[in-house]
Amino acid sequence: MTKKIIQIIPRLPLYGDGVADYSVKLSETLLQQFGISTEFMIFEPEGEIRELNNFHIQRLPAHNPDTLISLLPQRTKTVILQYSNYPYLKSKLKAPFWLLKALQLAMNSYQIKLIVMFHELPILKYNSINVLNPIQSILSYQLAKLADVTITNNAKIQSTLSQWLNKPVTSIPNFSTIGEPNCIRPLKERKYRIVVFGTTHNRSRIYGKYFNLLLLTCKKLGIREIYDIGQTININRDRLSGIHLVQMGKQPPEVVSDILLSSTLGFLDYSWYPGCLGKSTVFAAFSAHGLVTILTKYNPSERDGIYLNKHYLLAEDSLNIMNLEELQLIANNARQWYSGHNLISNARIFASYLDFRKKIN
């Protein structure tokens, strides 16, 4: 008998939402491997609804507890809240406390089991200062307290959640949302080029604040071609100094996967999330596809098993001129690290908690 669950997500994948991509891939694997079927509840009240891999989808037409409760199927036993606070917010000074109340009512009225996946915690950033948002973190804290199970994707957030709950919290790094190829060609059989891939915000920072580091990396490693994948942005080509830039625009996952499989290096700025490299689906994609990742800044993610000069390199003046054998070792290490928490490993973690038992106090 197929078990059914509800997943609450911010938006559909067609809007370029990473949490939605994660949730859909997870749902496909839960169904294929564990016979667990998902119905999606979309937080965004407006926009087009399209069929999503034959999964049932419904929107929340209004943001209040009564609406959410009324849309929950009577047979619902488990709800997974895929929580990255930013898509659920209307302003930096507000938080959706109504969602907390709605989930409390659902748990009390229908004995629903609640699993909250924390993709991130709310952060206030100013220059080099990174602190928890004092208002929004109250909601995150209360959601963690309410949940039967809390899960996250990196050790830094895991540490905060464990302190809040005074108990261990499950953490498993993110998987590649654009696929996990089985056949990986060695670097020597690929095109010697660098790929810039990710959100518009991330790539804009690369071509703005970190453009010099990208060009330095190309110079140090002898790269003559850059492939940019994502929504087209304005890039100052006058600074490329003979390096060929190919802007691919947005591409479906299969095309992105093919490009990565035929490329050597991936360039990534993850300075926005220090200590959280394990949650980067772009780093996961580079690792799964056998590329060497070059970061703009050192990211202290050793607690997630990720080490500088072992799993990634740094774009800086001291970047050594490396041969393909040395680069291949970095790529191999990153792919081995990735294999321990691939898509099916993530799905297995969730499936282990979907036993439909009541919460034991």
SULQUIWO-V222497 format. One record per residue. N is the residue number from 1. RES is the residue in one small letter. SS is DSSP state (H for helix, E for strand, C for the rest). PHI is phi as a letter, one per 30 degrees, with the letter a starting at -180 (NA if undefined). D_LAST is the distance of its C-alpha to the last C-alpha in Angstrom with 2 decimals. Layout:
n = {N:N}
res = {RES:RES}
ss = {SS:SS}
phi = {PHI:PHI}
d_last = {D_LAST:D_LAST}
This chain:
n = {1:2:3:4:5:6:7:8:9:10:11:12:13:14:15:16:17:18:19:20:21:22:23:24:25:26:27:28:29:30:31:32:33:34:35:36:37:38:39:40:41:42:43:44:45:46:47:48:49:50:51:52:53:54:55:56:57:58:59:60:61:62:63:64:65:66:67:68:69:70:71:72:73:74:75:76:77:78:79:80:81:82:83:84:85:86:87:88:89:90:91:92:93:94:95:96:97:98:99:100:101:102:103:104:105:106:107:108:109:110:111:112:113:114:115:116:117:118:119:120:121:122:123:124:125:126:127:128:129:130:131:132:133:134:135:136:137:138:139:140:141:142:143:144:145:146:147:148:149:150:151:152:153:154:155:156:157:158:159:160:161:162:163:164:165:166:167:168:169:170:171:172:173:174:175:176:177:178:179:180:181:182:183:184:185:186:187:188:189:190:191:192:193:194:195:196:197:198:199:200:201:202:203:204:205:206:207:208:209:210:211:212:213:214:215:216:217:218:219:220:221:222:223:224:225:226:227:228:229:230:231:232:233:234:235:236:237:238:239:240:241:242:243:244:245:246:247:248:249:250:251:252:253:254:255:256:257:258:259:260:261:262:263:264:265:266:267:268:269:270:271:272:273:274:275:276:277:278:279:280:281:282:283:284:285:286:287:288:289:290:291:292:293:294:295:296:297:298:299:300:301:302:303:304:305:306:307:308:309:310:311:312:313:314:315:316:317:318:319:320:321:322:323:324:325:326:327:328:329:330:331:332:333:334:335:336:337:338:339:340:341:342:343:344:345:346:347:348:349:350:351:352:353:354:355:356:357:358:359:360:361}
res = {m:t:k:k:i:i:q:i:i:p:r:l:p:l:y:g:d:g:v:a:d:y:s:v:k:l:s:e:t:l:l:q:q:f:g:i:s:t:e:f:m:i:f:e:p:e:g:e:i:r:e:l:n:n:f:h:i:q:r:l:p:a:h:n:p:d:t:l:i:s:l:l:p:q:r:t:k:t:v:i:l:q:y:s:n:y:p:y:l:k:s:k:l:k:a:p:f:w:l:l:k:a:l:q:l:a:m:n:s:y:q:i:k:l:i:v:m:f:h:e:l:p:i:l:k:y:n:s:i:n:v:l:n:p:i:q:s:i:l:s:y:q:l:a:k:l:a:d:v:t:i:t:n:n:a:k:i:q:s:t:l:s:q:w:l:n:k:p:v:t:s:i:p:n:f:s:t:i:g:e:p:n:c:i:r:p:l:k:e:r:k:y:r:i:v:v:f:g:t:t:h:n:r:s:r:i:y:g:k:y:f:n:l:l:l:l:t:c:k:k:l:g:i:r:e:i:y:d:i:g:q:t:i:n:i:n:r:d:r:l:s:g:i:h:l:v:q:m:g:k:q:p:p:e:v:v:s:d:i:l:l:s:s:t:l:g:f:l:d:y:s:w:y:p:g:c:l:g:k:s:t:v:f:a:a:f:s:a:h:g:l:v:t:i:l:t:k:y:n:p:s:e:r:d:g:i:y:l:n:k:h:y:l:l:a:e:d:s:l:n:i:m:n:l:e:e:l:q:l:i:a:n:n:a:r:q:w:y:s:g:h:n:l:i:s:n:a:r:i:f:a:s:y:l:d:f:r:k:k:i:n}
ss = {C:C:E:E:E:E:E:E:E:C:C:C:H:H:H:C:C:H:H:H:H:H:H:H:H:H:H:H:H:H:H:H:H:H:C:E:E:E:E:E:E:E:C:C:C:C:C:C:C:C:C:E:C:C:E:E:E:E:E:C:C:C:C:C:H:H:H:H:H:H:H:C:C:C:C:C:C:E:E:E:E:E:E:C:H:H:H:H:C:C:C:C:C:C:C:C:H:H:H:H:H:H:H:H:H:H:H:H:H:H:C:C:E:E:E:E:E:E:C:C:C:C:E:E:E:E:C:C:E:E:E:E:C:C:C:H:H:H:H:H:H:H:H:H:H:H:C:C:E:E:E:E:C:C:H:H:H:H:H:H:H:H:H:H:H:C:C:C:C:E:E:C:C:C:C:C:C:C:C:C:C:C:C:C:C:C:H:H:H:C:E:E:E:E:E:E:E:C:C:H:H:H:H:H:H:H:H:C:C:C:H:H:H:H:H:H:H:H:H:H:H:C:C:C:E:E:E:E:E:C:C:C:C:C:C:C:H:H:H:C:C:C:C:E:E:E:E:E:E:C:C:C:H:H:H:H:H:H:H:H:H:C:E:E:E:E:E:E:C:C:H:H:H:C:C:C:H:H:H:C:H:H:H:H:H:H:H:H:C:C:C:E:E:E:E:C:C:C:C:C:C:H:H:H:C:C:C:E:C:C:C:E:E:E:C:C:C:C:C:C:C:C:C:H:H:H:H:H:H:H:H:H:H:H:H:H:H:H:H:C:C:C:H:H:H:H:H:H:H:H:H:H:H:C:C:C:C:C:C:C:C}
phi = {NA:d:d:b:b:c:c:c:b:d:b:d:e:d:c:i:c:d:d:d:e:e:d:d:d:d:d:d:d:e:d:d:c:b:i:c:c:c:c:c:c:c:d:d:d:b:j:d:c:c:d:b:h:i:d:d:b:b:c:d:d:b:c:a:e:d:d:d:d:d:c:d:e:e:d:d:c:b:b:c:c:d:c:c:e:e:d:c:c:c:a:d:c:b:b:d:d:d:d:e:d:d:d:d:d:d:d:d:d:c:h:d:d:c:c:c:c:d:d:a:c:d:b:c:c:b:h:c:d:b:b:d:d:d:d:d:d:d:d:e:d:d:d:d:d:d:d:d:b:c:b:b:c:a:d:d:d:e:d:d:d:d:d:d:c:h:a:d:b:d:b:b:e:d:c:d:d:c:j:b:d:d:c:c:d:d:e:d:c:c:d:d:b:c:c:c:b:k:d:d:d:d:d:d:d:d:d:c:d:c:d:d:d:d:d:d:d:e:d:d:c:i:d:c:b:c:c:c:b:k:e:d:b:d:b:d:d:d:d:d:h:i:d:d:c:c:c:d:i:d:b:d:e:d:d:e:d:d:d:d:d:c:c:c:b:b:c:b:c:b:d:d:b:d:i:b:d:d:c:d:d:d:d:d:d:e:d:d:c:i:c:c:d:c:c:d:b:e:b:d:c:d:d:c:i:c:b:d:i:c:c:a:c:c:d:a:e:d:e:d:d:c:d:d:d:d:d:d:d:d:d:d:d:d:d:d:e:d:d:d:b:d:e:d:d:d:d:d:d:d:d:d:c:c:c:i:d:d:d:c:d}
d_last = {28.56:27.82:24.31:24.37:22.38:23.14:23.94:24.63:27.41:29.88:33.16:34.93:36.47:39.95:39.41:39.01:35.30:33.81:30.22:31.58:33.58:30.54:28.52:31.45:32.14:28.53:28.59:31.89:30.64:27.41:29.79:32.49:30.55:27.41:28.41:25.87:27.61:26.97:27.91:28.46:27.94:30.32:29.72:33.47:34.91:38.42:40.35:41.41:39.10:40.35:39.32:37.00:37.41:36.92:33.39:32.82:32.72:32.27:32.54:30.83:34.01:32.50:29.74:27.74:24.53:26.61:28.42:25.47:23.78:27.18:27.67:24.46:25.56:24.12:23.20:21.02:17.72:17.32:18.59:19.63:20.76:23.54:23.68:26.79:27.05:30.88:31.48:29.12:31.02:34.08:35.09:34.21:33.29:30.91:27.54:26.14:23.58:24.19:22.49:19.23:19.65:20.55:17.51:15.27:17.48:17.38:13.63:13.73:17.02:16.87:13.31:14.43:12.78:13.91:15.49:17.46:20.46:21.96:25.67:26.49:25.64:28.00:30.90:33.91:37.00:40.27:42.78:41.01:38.14:34.71:31.90:28.70:29.54:28.37:27.70:26.41:24.12:22.22:21.35:20.49:18.19:16.41:16.30:14.73:12.01:11.53:11.75:9.56:12.44:15.20:18.60:21.92:25.47:26.63:25.86:26.77:24.12:21.63:22.42:21.80:18.45:17.34:18.63:16.83:13.37:14.31:13.47:15.74:16.52:18.62:22.20:25.05:28.43:29.84:32.19:35.64:35.63:39.34:39.20:39.23:42.78:43.42:47.00:47.56:51.13:52.04:52.89:56.58:56.65:55.10:56.65:56.67:54.97:51.97:49.42:47.78:44.88:41.97:41.36:44.27:42.86:42.53:45.96:47.61:46.55:48.09:51.38:51.42:50.03:50.01:53.05:55.05:52.46:52.56:56.35:56.31:54.14:56.56:59.46:57.99:57.01:59.97:58.07:60.37:58.05:54.83:52.89:50.81:48.23:46.58:47.69:51.22:51.65:54.84:55.75:58.76:60.68:63.46:61.35:60.82:64.09:64.87:61.31:60.84:57.88:56.68:54.42:52.72:50.75:47.56:47.40:45.24:42.95:45.48:48.25:46.19:45.23:48.92:49.98:47.49:48.58:52.17:51.57:51.32:49.45:46.76:46.75:43.54:42.70:39.07:39.79:37.72:34.54:35.23:33.00:31.54:34.10:31.49:30.53:34.16:34.90:38.60:38.36:36.47:39.30:42.00:40.42:39.90:43.52:45.02:46.22:46.51:44.52:46.29:44.18:45.73:43.79:41.95:38.22:36.24:33.80:34.19:30.44:30.39:33.34:35.99:39.10:42.27:45.39:43.37:41.41:43.23:46.29:46.99:49.67:51.80:55.28:54.39:53.31:55.45:57.69:55.93:57.34:55.61:54.64:52.74:51.07:50.21:48.30:46.12:45.51:44.69:42.17:40.41:40.31:38.95:36.17:35.41:35.34:32.13:30.09:32.19:31.16:30.12:28.04:26.18:25.78:24.52:21.67:20.63:21.30:19.05:16.03:17.51:16.38:15.27:12.18:9.41:6.29:3.79:0.00}
